[in-house]
Amino acid sequence: YINYYNLSLDKKLPAIGLGTVTSDSIGNELDLGLNYVYSQDVRFGLTVGQLFRGDYIKDYLANGMTTQDPWEALGSMTVSF
């Protein structure tokens, strides 16, 4: 499966700390998942997701500090009996 999210604030928040926040775009998230049914009682899953930072997060974190976009990988195994 593939999930796509476009994330934004409902309203602009005041600037706190390091940067000047001028945007309400948090970013876009893309999730890719794969599920495999080994048997009736055993299932495996793998999900990988990445957030592509929007201007709000870049402005909030030290005026666009050059850090990488966050990502995550989750693995699962389910056994039912």
N, C-alpha and C positions, 0 to 999 in steps of 0.2 A: 504494500500500500504506500501511497504518497500523500502527505498532508502539507498544505501551504497556508501560512498565516501572515497577514499584513497587520502589524501592530502599531497603534497610535493612541495618544492620550485623548481623553474626552475634552479636556480643557488644558490650556497651557499653565504650567506651574511656575512659581517664581524661581529665579536663579538662586541656588544655594552653593556656596563654596567657590570652586575654582573658575568656572566658566560662565559665559553668557548664553543662556538657553533661548534660542529663537525659533525652534521647530517643535512640532508635536509628534514627529515620526520616530517611534521606538525602533522600528526595523522590520525585517521580513524573516520568517522562520520556515525552514524546509526540513521535513522529517521523512525518512525513508525506512520502511519496515518490511520484514520478511518473517512469516510464520510457517513452520513445518510441522505437520502432524505425523509423528513416527508410528504411533499406534493409537488405538482408542483411548489409552490412558497416559500417553507420553507426548508432550508437545515441546517444541523448541521455538525461540523467537530471538530476533536481532533487530534493534532499532537504532538508527543513527540520525542525529539532528544537528542543525547548525543555525545560529542566529546571525544574520547579516545586519550589523548595527546601523541604525538610522541616525539622522543628524542630532536628535535629542540626546542619545547616549554619547555620541562623539563630543558634543558640546559640553555635556555634563562632566565627562571624564577629562579634565585638564585640557580643554579646548582641542579635542581630537587627538589626544595622545596616541601614538602609533602602537597600539596593542592589537593582537589578533582577535578576530571574531570568535566568540565562544562556540564550542561544539560538545556533543555528548554522544556516547555509545552505550547502549544497554543490551545485555544479553539475559535471556531467561530460559528456564526449563521448568515445566510443570508435570508432576506425576500425580495422577489421581488413582485412588484405590478405595 
